[in-house]
Amino acid sequence: MTKSDDGGNGWRVDLEFPADGLAVLEEALMPLGGALVTGGPDDKGVVPVVLYLGEEPDRAALTAAVSLAALASGLGQNAPAYKAEPLPPTDWVSESQKSLPPITAGRVYIHGSHVTETPPEGSISLLIDANQAFGTGRHETTRGCLLALQDLHEQGVVYERALDMGCGSGVLAMAMTRLWSRPVLAVDNDRDSVLVAQENLRLNGLSSAVRAELSDGYNSDVVRDSAPYDLIVANILAGPLCEMADDLAANLASGGYAVLSGLLDHQEREVGDRHLEVGLELVARYPLDEWMTLVLRRPL
């Protein structure tokens, strides 16, 4: 990306995209960085999408990403048009935070630093501000994972070693360590996400409980050295989930659980079948709107 004198406060990219191709679009846009915000689908299944960036986007890379997502989503060469423009001279991150109320997922209560109200009694309160990492708790995939993790905890599932694969902001790793009072390894292949996760851990007083590191999937010493894991959570995308199914199974202990999300409901069969192929069994499913979270187990 290149700096722009006109966009010193950041840039926004607006476009519309079919809801059933949103996961593909998110994956295509991820290399550009920034924060992605989506609205609800209209009566034609089209979703408004806004990508906030700190710098002027590389137009060629942006156009290529949208075109690739359109092609992979069945739109062929009919990629939607987008509009990129500099943000006005204001602190857009702070302003956007002010408009975001706290959210709850079961007992988990996620709030920004602007929220002054007292968290509900008995809640697991996590401080996460809007930033450049995916996973601020406002997406159905994150909520699905949080609900699944709480159900596993309530069912008496315990772990010695846990892994958050593709940790983003670190929200799931923080929820895990708060639920079980056990350490968690959180990894991501994006350096900025790791830095954001480390800062969130510091702000929540969890730096000693969760270790956030850079890792290319399971292919790193930091992941291998702590394997096998009794609990793995991976809130990424359907494609990478399928690609890493063998690695997940190899790193999951006998009797261990995996919580998978980042997939649309029509991708459930593909992702589920791929993990059944590597020896896991489906335990539970959490549909939220058009998104799906799956819980699987490796038999003893």
C-alpha positions in Angstrom: 0.0 0.0 0.0 1.1 3.6 -0.5 0.7 6.6 1.7 -1.6 9.4 0.5 -1.6 13.0 1.6 -5.4 13.0 1.2 -5.9 9.9 3.3 -3.9 10.6 6.4 -6.9 9.5 8.5 -7.3 6.3 6.6 -9.4 5.0 3.7 -12.6 3.2 3.2 -13.6 0.8 0.4 -17.3 0.2 -0.2 -18.8 -2.5 -2.3 -21.7 -5.0 -2.3 -21.3 -8.7 -2.5 -23.5 -11.8 -2.4 -23.9 -13.2 1.1 -23.0 -16.7 0.1 -19.7 -15.5 -1.2 -18.8 -13.4 1.8 -16.3 -15.9 3.2 -14.4 -16.0 -0.1 -14.3 -12.2 -0.3 -13.0 -12.0 3.3 -10.2 -14.4 2.4 -9.4 -12.5 -0.7 -9.2 -9.2 1.1 -7.3 -10.4 4.1 -3.8 -9.7 2.6 -4.8 -6.1 2.3 -5.1 -5.8 6.0 -7.5 -3.4 7.6 -10.8 -3.9 9.3 -13.8 -5.5 7.5 -17.4 -4.5 8.4 -20.4 -6.2 6.8 -24.1 -5.5 7.1 -27.1 -7.8 6.8 -28.2 -9.2 3.4 -31.0 -7.5 1.5 -33.9 -9.4 -0.1 -31.6 -10.5 -3.0 -29.0 -11.9 -0.6 -26.6 -9.0 -1.2 -24.5 -7.7 1.6 -22.9 -4.2 2.0 -19.2 -4.5 2.7 -16.8 -1.8 4.0 -13.1 -2.3 4.3 -11.3 0.3 6.5 -7.6 0.8 5.7 -4.9 2.9 7.3 -3.4 3.8 3.9 -4.5 4.2 0.4 -5.1 0.8 -1.1 -3.1 -0.6 -4.0 -5.8 -0.4 -6.6 -4.4 -3.3 -8.7 -4.2 -5.6 -5.7 -7.7 -4.5 -4.6 -9.2 -5.0 -8.0 -7.5 -8.4 -8.3 -8.8 -9.5 -4.9 -12.4 -8.5 -5.7 -12.2 -10.1 -9.2 -10.8 -13.3 -7.7 -13.6 -13.5 -5.1 -16.2 -12.9 -7.7 -14.9 -15.6 -9.9 -14.7 -18.1 -7.0 -18.2 -17.1 -6.0 -19.8 -17.9 -9.3 -20.1 -14.3 -10.6 -17.7 -15.0 -13.4 -16.3 -11.8 -14.9 -19.1 -9.7 -13.3 -17.1 -8.5 -10.4 -18.9 -5.8 -8.4 -17.7 -2.2 -8.6 -16.1 -0.7 -5.5 -15.5 2.8 -4.3 -12.3 3.8 -2.5 -12.1 7.2 -0.8 -10.1 8.8 2.0 -11.8 9.2 5.4 -12.5 12.7 6.6 -10.2 14.3 9.2 -11.4 12.5 12.3 -10.3 9.7 14.4 -12.4 7.1 12.6 -11.4 4.2 14.9 -12.5 6.1 18.0 -15.7 7.3 16.4 -16.5 3.7 15.2 -15.9 2.4 18.7 -18.3 4.8 20.2 -21.1 3.4 18.1 -20.4 -0.2 19.1 -22.3 -1.4 22.1 -21.0 -4.3 24.2 -22.0 -7.8 22.9 -22.7 -11.0 24.8 -22.3 -14.6 23.8 -23.5 -16.7 26.7 -21.4 -15.5 29.7 -18.8 -13.8 27.6 -19.2 -10.0 27.6 -17.0 -8.1 25.0 -16.7 -4.4 25.3 -14.6 -1.5 24.0 -12.6 0.9 26.2 -15.3 3.5 25.7 -17.9 1.4 27.6 -18.3 2.6 31.2 -21.2 0.4 32.3 -20.5 -2.4 34.8 -20.4 -5.9 33.2 -23.2 -8.3 34.1 -22.7 -10.2 37.3 -21.0 -13.5 36.6 -19.9 -12.6 33.1 -16.5 -13.1 31.5 -15.6 -9.6 30.6 -13.1 -9.0 27.8 -11.8 -5.7 26.5 -11.4 -5.6 22.8 -11.4 -2.4 20.7 -11.9 -2.1 17.0 -8.5 -2.6 15.3 -6.8 -4.2 12.3 -7.2 -7.8 13.4 -10.1 -10.0 12.5 -12.1 -11.3 15.5 -13.6 -8.5 17.7 -16.4 -10.8 18.7 -19.0 -9.1 16.5 -19.2 -11.8 13.9 -21.4 -14.9 14.0 -18.4 -17.2 13.6 -16.8 -15.7 16.7 -20.0 -15.9 18.7 -20.5 -19.5 17.5 -17.1 -20.5 18.8 -17.7 -18.7 22.1 -21.0 -20.5 22.6 -19.4 -23.9 21.7 -16.5 -23.4 24.1 -18.8 -22.5 27.0 -20.9 -25.6 26.3 -17.8 -27.8 26.3 -16.8 -26.3 29.6 -20.2 -26.8 31.1 -20.1 -30.4 30.0 -17.0 -31.0 32.1 -14.5 -31.1 29.2 -11.0 -30.2 30.5 -7.7 -29.6 28.8 -4.0 -29.6 29.6 -3.0 -28.0 26.3 -5.1 -25.7 24.1 -4.4 -24.1 20.7 -6.2 -21.1 19.0 -5.2 -21.5 15.3 -5.6 -18.2 13.4 -6.2 -16.2 16.6 -6.8 -12.8 15.1 -7.5 -10.4 18.0 -7.0 -13.2 20.5 -10.6 -13.1 21.7 -11.1 -16.9 21.6 -7.8 -17.7 23.4 -8.7 -15.2 26.1 -12.1 -16.7 26.6 -10.6 -20.2 26.8 -8.1 -19.3 29.5 -10.8 -17.4 31.5 -13.1 -20.4 31.3 -10.7 -23.1 32.2 -8.0 -21.2 34.0 -5.4 -23.0 31.9 -2.8 -21.6 29.5 -3.5 -21.3 25.7 -1.2 -21.0 22.7 -2.6 -18.6 20.2 -1.0 -18.4 16.7 -1.6 -16.5 13.5 0.2 -16.2 10.1 -0.3 -12.4 10.1 2.3 -10.5 12.1 -0.1 -7.5 12.7 -2.7 -9.8 14.2 -0.2 -11.3 16.5 0.9 -7.9 17.7 -2.8 -6.9 18.2 -3.4 -10.1 20.1 -0.4 -9.5 22.4 -1.7 -6.0 23.1 -5.2 -7.3 23.9 -3.7 -9.9 26.2 -1.8 -7.1 28.0 -4.9 -4.9 28.4 -6.8 -7.9 29.8 -4.1 -9.0 32.2 -3.7 -12.3 30.4 -0.1 -12.1 29.0 1.1 -14.8 31.3 -1.8 -17.1 30.5 -1.9 -16.9 26.7 1.2 -17.0 24.5 0.6 -15.3 21.1 3.1 -16.2 18.4 3.6 -16.0 14.6 3.1 -19.4 12.9 2.3 -20.6 9.3 -0.5 -22.9 10.3 0.7 -26.0 12.2 4.1 -25.8 10.5 6.2 -24.2 13.2 8.2 -25.4 16.1 6.1 -23.3 18.5 3.0 -25.4 17.5 4.8 -28.7 17.3 6.6 -28.4 20.6 3.3 -28.2 22.6 1.4 -30.9 20.7 -0.8 -32.8 21.0 -3.6 -30.5 22.1 -6.7 -31.5 24.0 -8.6 -28.5 22.6 -8.1 -26.7 19.2 -10.2 -23.8 18.0 -9.8 -22.6 14.4 -12.1 -19.7 13.3 -10.6 -19.1 9.8 -12.3 -20.0 6.5 -13.6 -23.1 4.9 -10.8 -23.5 2.4 -7.9 -23.4 4.9 -9.9 -25.6 7.3 -10.1 -28.3 4.7 -6.5 -27.8 3.7 -5.3 -28.1 7.3 -7.6 -31.0 8.3 -4.7 -33.6 8.3 -2.5 -31.3 10.4 -5.3 -30.7 12.9 -6.0 -34.4 13.3 -2.2 -35.0 13.8 -2.0 -32.4 16.5 -5.3 -33.3 18.3 -4.9 -35.7 21.2 -7.1 -38.8 21.5 -10.4 -37.7 23.1 -9.6 -34.1 22.2 -12.1 -31.6 20.8 -11.9 -29.2 17.8 -14.1 -26.1 17.4 -14.2 -25.0 13.7 -15.8 -21.9 12.3 -15.5 -19.4 9.5 -17.7 -21.4 7.2 -21.1 -20.6 5.7 -23.9 -23.0 6.2 -23.6 -24.4 2.6 -20.0 -25.2 3.3 -20.8 -27.4 6.3 -20.9 -30.7 4.4 -17.5 -30.0 2.7 -15.7 -29.1 5.9 -17.5 -31.7 8.0 -16.8 -34.5 5.5 -13.1 -33.5 5.2 -12.6 -33.8 9.0 -14.5 -37.1 9.1 -12.0 -38.4 6.6 -9.2 -37.8 9.0 -10.9 -39.7 11.8 -12.8 -37.1 13.7 -16.5 -37.4 14.7 -19.1 -34.6 14.7 -20.3 -33.7 18.2 -22.3 -30.5 17.8 -23.2 -27.7 15.3 -24.0 -24.1 16.0 -25.9 -22.3 13.1 -26.0 -18.5 13.4 -27.7 -16.8 10.5 -25.9 -18.1 7.4 -22.8 -19.1 9.3 -21.9 -22.4 10.9 -19.7 -23.6 13.8 -18.8 -27.2 14.2 -17.5 -29.2 17.2 -15.7 -32.4 16.5 -13.9 -35.0 18.6 -11.1 -37.4 18.0 -12.2 -40.8 19.4 -10.1 -42.4 22.2 
